[in-house]
Amino acid sequence: MASKLEKQFEKAVADSKKLPEKPDNATLLKIYALYKQATSGDVDGKRPGFTDLVGRAKYDAWAGLKGKGADAAMQEYVDLIESLK
């Protein structure tokens, strides 16, 4: 059975696709990183090279959340999406 937080998170993921306006790149990276941390845990694998600027930015944003628990990441994600509505 999904927890209340997991249900809120799933709703926020759906809501993130229907925001009134597209967030700026820094906010998009934060959304991505919180989602990955909540669903996959700490980043693993090698950091993308200089030629993959987008991949590198995503990796760095996710790596910045290393050690944050899934519940904390979910709650931050929910709060961030709510603030963008």
Secondary structure in CASP SS format (residue, H / E / C, confidence):
PFRMAT SS
TARGET T0000
AUTHOR 0000-0000-0000
METHOD secondary structure of the structure
MODEL  1
M C 1.00
A C 1.00
S C 1.00
K H 1.00
L H 1.00
E H 1.00
K H 1.00
Q H 1.00
F H 1.00
E H 1.00
K H 1.00
A H 1.00
V H 1.00
A H 1.00
D H 1.00
S H 1.00
K C 1.00
K C 1.00
L C 1.00
P C 1.00
E C 1.00
K C 1.00
P C 1.00
D C 1.00
N H 1.00
A H 1.00
T H 1.00
L H 1.00
L H 1.00
K H 1.00
I H 1.00
Y H 1.00
A H 1.00
L H 1.00
Y H 1.00
K H 1.00
Q H 1.00
A H 1.00
T H 1.00
S H 1.00
G C 1.00
D C 1.00
V C 1.00
D C 1.00
G C 1.00
K C 1.00
R C 1.00
P C 1.00
G C 1.00
F C 1.00
T C 1.00
D C 1.00
L H 1.00
V H 1.00
G H 1.00
R H 1.00
A H 1.00
K H 1.00
Y H 1.00
D H 1.00
A H 1.00
W H 1.00
A H 1.00
G C 1.00
L C 1.00
K C 1.00
G C 1.00
K C 1.00
G C 1.00
A H 1.00
D H 1.00
A H 1.00
A H 1.00
M H 1.00
Q H 1.00
E H 1.00
Y H 1.00
V H 1.00
D H 1.00
L H 1.00
I H 1.00
E H 1.00
S H 1.00
L H 1.00
K C 1.00
END
